[in-house]
Amino acid sequence: YNLATANGLYVPQNYERDYKGPVSVRTALGASLNIPAVRTIVLTGVPAFHERMKQLGFSTLVEDPEHYGFSLALGASDVKLLDLANAYRALANQGRMSDIRFTPGSAQPARAVIDPAAAFIVTDIMSDRGARYVTFGFDNPLATRSWSAVKTGTSKDMRDNWAVGFSDRYTVGVWVGNFAGNPMHDVSGVTGAAPIWADIMNQLHAEQSSQAPRPPKGVVRRPVRFQEGIEIA
């Protein structure tokens, strides 16, 4: 999958440096496949993707979206963990977002930034253990005792990895890396940040379980059938 850019060819690869063939959107997101993510930003356009990130509160973005190009889909921009966690909190709140607050008080005014149906579908995928199977298998640190939705990430040269996700009450973000920016050895989001994230989430729900959200109006569940190894929604 080669993309022509002003600086030459951009050739994205999946983390495992292989090609999974045709996959569903559910598998692409759940299994953290890079090539479908880049395909998505090609379809939406880099400026539109950049603008959506700004709407979700990412405060460290360079103003010119072309500074990142298509690699923006794979996390080419430097972001704050707090901004990232707050963006995931918008998914947890059915697409509604509010400003970050560090002290207790009355609820902050919330604004709609994601369609509730879209927020539910993304959340449902991120909570689907079967959707992760292609990359992570069924036995992985992302599985919690109560319902949760989670995503991991690993930066270039393994300098950073993170796991961010939420239950029906808590949003938790974990970053693992060296403050000097030195690369780590064989430490990815699923082996570095994910076990810490899962431990925190399990502790938070040690006495009260988490429940999956209900589908909003207009979202209908349909069984997935298989044809020649290809998932068809």
Steps between C-alpha positions, in 0.01 A plus 500: 500500500707792368390864523662782304577808712697821447793335679488173307319172551333428834480126561302417816534156657312307762681457834585139414621607153254274323178538305176353638305520175141632490365553852193661653512841665446319832811287454705792365438714808491224760823344377677838460579456131692796359424466130120534541557804724706670229240401241241678714691829512551477123120484465423779749792724409775613736349849568164353609674247726717776647195717566321215679802455726485870588130466581590214735732727695850407383684817595850429366422459129701694243256730319591379151347151452734426211788513749394147595356366177338157497708385799269707722270197497770298677580752773768712333402800713631554853206507741453531875381189682240717675360620164494144372316371806246783479431417135431139599273632775290657223448151356405375845243780529322418173685765302468785752812683615578736785811684612756341731463582869741413781282573804153375606205719411183527298484331162663688215285595196531230234502548124428244229814415298417150372171356378363273777455211258860529380628526859308186596627298202864596563455421870341165419793407275757600761327277755480199265758237593432314179583808291849506657573136426681551166784693668477427873334158528241432768747482789632854539526770770213703349235272651356635827268328747218751428392662176750747356608649169870558431757577233880480506769674299875481444706784353783471250811322633300402813572832667151521648209269554161562649168342588187710537151375570193527715231319693149624568643733767875554456735603218863395551807590294845345547827602332821299519830636375825676587480870587813554292323353197734203472354196323405191697573142401211274401245695703174581324169642617358155569802382703597828669202727569213251467575285808520815715176630350321171564622484861371852565165431335454172690580675828253780428230240442601259774167548677269630229489351151484704180209468257509535122313801355170455322484571126360846421202548274574400142770243578401139426710194575537253215680165509821472303524222243816369341563440133831358386669628815379859459281661765189659354288732717 
